[in-house]
Structure formats: structure tokens, C-alpha cells
Amino acid sequence: MLRTAAVVAGAVAAIVLLSAVHLTQGTSDTGALDLLSAVLGDGNAQAMAVLEGSRLPRLLTALLVGVALGVAGAGMQSIARNPLASPDTLAVNSGAHLAVVSFAAFGIGLPAYAAGGAAFVGGLAATALVLALSGGASTSPRLVLVGSAVGLTLYSATTLVLLLFEQETTGLYAWGSGSLSVGDLRTTSQMAPVVLVGVVGLVLMSRSLDVLALGDDNAAVVGLKVRRTRLGAVLLTVALTAAAVTAAGPVGFVGLSAPVITRLLAARVPGLARHRALLPVSGLVGVLVVLGADVLLRALLGASEAVRVPTGVMTTVLGASVLVWLARGQRSGGSRRQPPSGRVGVVGSRRRLVAVSVVLAALVVAAPLVGLLMGDRVVLLGDLGNWVTGRTGPALTFVLDQRLPRVLAAVVAGAALAVAGCGVQSVSRNPLAEPGLLGITAGAGLGAIGLITLVPGAGPWQIAGAAGFGALVAFALVYGLSWRGGQDSDRLVIIGIALWSAGMSLITLLVATTDPWNTVKALTWLSGSTYGRTLEQVLPPALALAAIGPLLWFAHRDLDLHSLDDDTPRVLGVPVERSRLLLLLGSGVLAASAVAAIGVVGFVGLVAPHLARSLVGGRNARVLPVAAGLGAVLVSLADTIGRTVISPAQIPAGLVISLVGTPYFVLVLWRSRERRT
């Protein structure tokens, strides 16, 4: 009891100290003595105005958000009995964010309580979807894989809304990463009762949560209503998360790191293991994380520069580090994982392979052709023939000259991403893996957009080189950090997700500090767009595909063996680690070249290999070329749709892919759930 009280007292003292430092930071020259004099009532009106107008609202919002997310994270981890569970990894933040942005997009200005209600519904729907798709595997890393994948999907939908309704959602880009820049205390004060009710409600459930930690069966034996307890706790944790999102946007990974730090303290202070102490102390640690991140951010960048940078960027980088550390401590899944598989009955069917090849070849020719014909101006087939022979007028020539590089970029990048997805899924033995979920595309995006931002006149080869460098650094980090006496596929993907989150936060930091008024351009590039592409920009991914694609095909036997388990290739004489490293390296280079050409495009590396296996079976000798064709067709059609449906405005091809791929991805998750249960 004394140790617990000492921890609480220490946390409170640290919060008071950080709060004092926090109040002294700001863009005005009002110092600590001025603020102290104003508080003591010496009549310094200017200092009091600064205190009431900006610094106190920011401080109180940080306190509210820290408590809400810290307690919500602790509650979610207890419900799931999974230390990786949090509002971020269960997609609660993403669902709440999408709901709030959607109302803003349609010009509906909601008061704080209504906005909080919308965020609650969005967060609850996302949570229900994740729990349903995880199939009750709450204690395994699969819960985090499913939650992160759903979160990525909702992030894509939110980005689409931000792009389509640019004027209505001005300012929500930075807010979407968690910003404490609030103008007054209205929203914070209205959300405070919600947070209070949520915290008190969860603390009152402490004994039930203690019993729930024993396991569902044991808890039921001692008379606990398991479903009722879990439902009540889920509602309270989602309400806490929604209140935090309403006040400051989705502040990343506080709900993950705060409970983890508290549980680490519980190893030395056993009293903290009981939920009666765990929940409130997690709230205090959450405050320390948010306040510490905000103080550190403004100390590093200066008060003026830090205004443009969301505090959530710093907390996400910190939380991603915690997620990596936790993943490294996870027990290996061994070789029991089900490899990516094809449909039973299609393996060995040459007639089916020939039929699929003929149809796919026709689609590979037809999709780019349709892409040349469709757009903001419809071109007839005869005009296309005249353009080829140089007999069209200047206007039509200009239109087709602009479209050709875009169509070629979509085809080449789609094929490269699909082949990269085949390699990643086979080697990781994870049907949910793709280059994006391994952090490769985020690393490539960070490298490319960093060069574009810092060197505006950079050419396509320089951009491709920067993207490749970023992808290789990200891949080296993911591979090295996930190594622990060998590779584990779940650990590899979770660490990849953590680095993806950190990479996207660093991109936000880069955009916010260097070009804060051009976020639409950054969003468009990050969403995968062929806009403004030239033939020179198509060359790097085309060369990468021509060089690495055949090499991966010649290594199809190794890919087949890697997709089984670790023992089989070793018994057959395959140097497992070296082969795995080379295959992943080749996949990473392909993905990086595609990102350099059209930006960050998700789902192609996931969907195309699955579709290929469903058509021609699971042997990679057949899967690789079929997946390449499907990837080319998918991105080409997505690009055509994005350029046509709302012309003259455009939707980035990556967002169209996300919206089309989401239903298929949900189906994959559901089928995977059925195999496990």
C-alpha cells in the first residue's frame, strides 16, 4: 500500500512539475514570473489573457486527453488480456476520427456533445468490427493485426474525405494526428464529465476486471457475468477514447504506452497489478506521456515552430517504440501458422491456367486502352488511332500525351506491388501481410516526400533513389528488430506496423514544418496518384520490375518452401535466413520503385496475390505472373475510375484501391477466422 501511494505521489509531483514547465512555453514573451504575478493578482492583464486564452486551455486539454487515453488503454488491455491492445491497435481512434471528419465534410457543425456522440458511434463500430473479425483470438497478436489493418482502411477513407472536401475540412489534417492547439476551454470542459464518468465507471468495475483476468471459464465459475462485464467495459473505454478524440483528435499510442509503463512498475509494486490502482495510475502516466511529449516537442522545435506540429506525432513515435519492444517480447508463433493457400481443386489444372491466362492477357491490354480513352474528356477509338499516327489536333494530342505516362505508371506500379506482395506473403507465411504492413511503403514514402519537400526540383531518378533508400532503411529496421534467435511472421508484421505508424507520423512532421499550407499535395501523393507523371518517372519501376520480377519467378521453389514452415526448406538444403533475406529485399526494392512512381498505394500487394491463388492455386510459379497481371489491371482500372467519376476533380488511385479492396480484405479476414475456430 505504501509503495502504491509513493508511486501515485511521485506521478502527481511529476505532473505538477511538467505542468509548470508547460505553462511557461508559448509563442508570446510572457515568462514564468509574469504568469505567477498574474495568478497572484497584481493586475497584469496581458499575462492573464495569455494564460486564459492559450496556455491554460492547452494544459487542461493535455490533462484530459492523457487521463482518458491512459485509462481507456488499460481497460482495453484488460478486456482483451493482450498488452498490445489499445485505442490505436483496435482502430477505435480511426473510427472516431472518420466519424468526426465525415460530419465536417458535409458542413455539419456539431456541438461538442454531438461530436462526441458521433465519435463514440464511429469508435464503437470499429471496435465491433475488429472483435468480430479477430474471431475471439483476443490474446494473440492476430487481434492487433486485424485492428491495425482495419485502422489502415479507415485512415484511407478519412484521407479520401479530406481530399474530396478540402474547403470544408481545412485544418483537420494536422488535427487528425492529435493536436492540443485549442482556442478555448469549451470542448474540453464539455468532455470532462464524460471522462469522469468513464474513469469512475471502470474503477467501480475493478473487481470484475480482476476476476476477468483469470480467464473467461474461471471467471464464469466464480459467478462473473463475463459478457455483461466485457460489454460494459468496452462501452466505457470507447466513450473515453471518443471524448479524447473530440477534444484533441486521435493522439497516437498514449493508450498503448501508458498501461504498459504502469504494468512494468507493477513488477516492483505489486499493488499496481490490481485494477483499483492500475486504472487511475495508468491515467496519471497517460498525462505524463502527453505532457512530456508536448513539452519536449516545444523544447526541441521552439514554441513558434511547434504550433504547426501535432503533439500526436511525438506520442506516436514514442508509442511505436513501445510496440516494437512489446512485439520483441512476444512468444514465437513457431511453424503452426497456416501459409497463404490457393483453392482446393485448382492446383494442377492446366486448362484452368490457360483460360485464366487468356482472359488476363486480354484484360492487361484492355485496361490501359480504356484508361487512354476515359477521363475528363472521352476519346474515341478512331482518335486514338489518329494520335498513334500523328494525325490529331493540338488539343487531343495534348490530352493523350498527358494520359499515356499516367496509364503506364499505373500498370507498371500495380504489377510491381503485386509481385512484391507475393514475396512478402510467402516468406512471412502471413496471408494478411503486404509491403505496406511491413513498413516498406512508409519508409519509401518518407524518403521520397522528404526529398520532394527539401529539394523541390529533384528529378525522378533522385526521387526513386530516395524512396529506395527509405524503403531499405525501413526494411533493415523491421528485419533487424524482429530478429530474435530467428524470424517469427507475427512479430515481423507487428514491428512493420509500428514502423509504418512512426513513418507516417514523421511524414506529417515533415509536411507540417516545411510546407504546412500544402497538405493537400502531400495527401494526394501519399494516397497514390498518377497525376502529372512523365515517361521518365515510369522508367525506374519498369526497370526494377524487368530485373527483379524474373529473379523472383526463378526462385518460386524457394518461395513455395518458405510458405510451408522453417524446417522443410532447411531439410532440403535451402539456406533459410539468407534466402529469406534476399527474397524480402527484392520485394522491398519492387515496392519502393512503385511508391516512387505513384506514391503510397495499399492493398494491391495483399489483394492481387490472394486473387491469383484463388484462380490458379498456391504454386508461386503460377501465382507470380498471374498476380502481376491482376495488379496491373487493378491499379489501371482504379486510376481510370479516379480520373473519370467526378471529373474534372480526381480521386487518387490508391484511395480507389482501398475502397474497392476493403470488402475483399474483410472477406479474407473472415475466412481466416473460420479456419482458426
C-alpha angles and dihedrals in degrees: 000000000000092000091051091050090049091053091049092048091048092049092049091048091050090049091051091050094047090046091054091051090044092055092054093057119087146107095268123078092242106131135201094268091051090053092046091050091049092051091049089054106248090146100255096154096179093055091046090051091052091048096049097035103050120349101052094046090050092048095047091046089053090051092049095047093046094052094044096049095039093054093040091052092049090049093049093049090051093048093049094034084223123121089207094061117107141135088274101047092044091050094240092128092049094049093048091046093051091050094052094045092048092058091047090050092060091049094251108147105203124197116239097267093047091047089049089051091052091048090049093052092046093048093046092050091051091049093049091050093050094047092047094049094045088062096219093305089130096142095054130077087252089083090060093045091053094043093049092048092050088046090054090051093051089046089056091050091049091050090051091053091049091052097044094046100036096152096045094048099043110150095019094101094073091035088056089068094052118273128193093194098118124162098210143359097255099104094035093052092048093050093046095081090050091053091046092052091046094050094045091046093053093045089053087054092053096111092049091049090050089054092044089058088068090068133269096274096047091044091052091049091058090050103262116149094230100187094044092048093048093047093050092048092048092052092050095047092048090049090053092049092047091052091052092048091049092052101043111356124253104329101197129240099347088117089055103043101040097060091042092055090047092051089050088055088049089067088069098028107045092188090071091065090073112087091230087071100021095063100050093040090051087054091053091048089049088056090050091051095049095041093043092050092049093047091047092047094053092042092054100041102026125247096276096048093042091060089077095048119081114232088227089071090066095042091049093054089049093046093047088057089053091048091052091049092049093047091053088056094051117111112254117259089219120202098316095098116117109243122227103280139192129227116288111249100028096081111105095011103135092178091057091047091053092048092049091047093052094048092044093049089053090050092048088056097039099047097060089042091055088046090058092048099045131063138084086331122037113227122203122231090243091054088052090055091050090049091054090053093043097247101120127105124257095263096052092041090054092050094050094041087057094046100049097069091045093052093046092047091053093049096047096042092047092053092046093050092048093051090046089052091053091054095046095047094048096046095042091042087221119126089199095056126104134154091272094055090051092058093247097119092044090053091048091047092050091051095046099043090043090058093042091052098043097036107032093182096054115139127230094263091052090048091048090049092050091048091049092049091050092048093049092049091049091046092049090051094047094045095044096045093047092052112104109154086319138346127293118195096219092048090048093054096043092051088047090054090050092052090045089057092046091047093051090049091051089050089053089049090051094049094044094051100040108029109009095161095055101062093130090063090050092046091049093051093044090050094058114260134174092200113138096002119158132205089252090060091053092057100076097055091041091055092044091051092047092050105037101030094068091043091056090047091053087051092054092116091057090048090053091050094046090053090060105054141293097269101056098058090043092053090049092053101259113145092234103197097040092046092047092049094050093047093049090045091054091048091050093052091050092050092047093052090050091050090050089055103045108002130245111344119174134194097031091092088049104039102040096056091047092050090047093052091049089054105040107013132254103298109115093216086071100027098057099059093038092049090049090054093046092049091051092050094045096052093040092053091043090052092049092048092047091052095045116036098066100018135193081036116060139214116215113250091235092061092048088052091050093051093046094041097049097078090048091048090051089052091052091051092048094050090047089052091053092053092053099046 
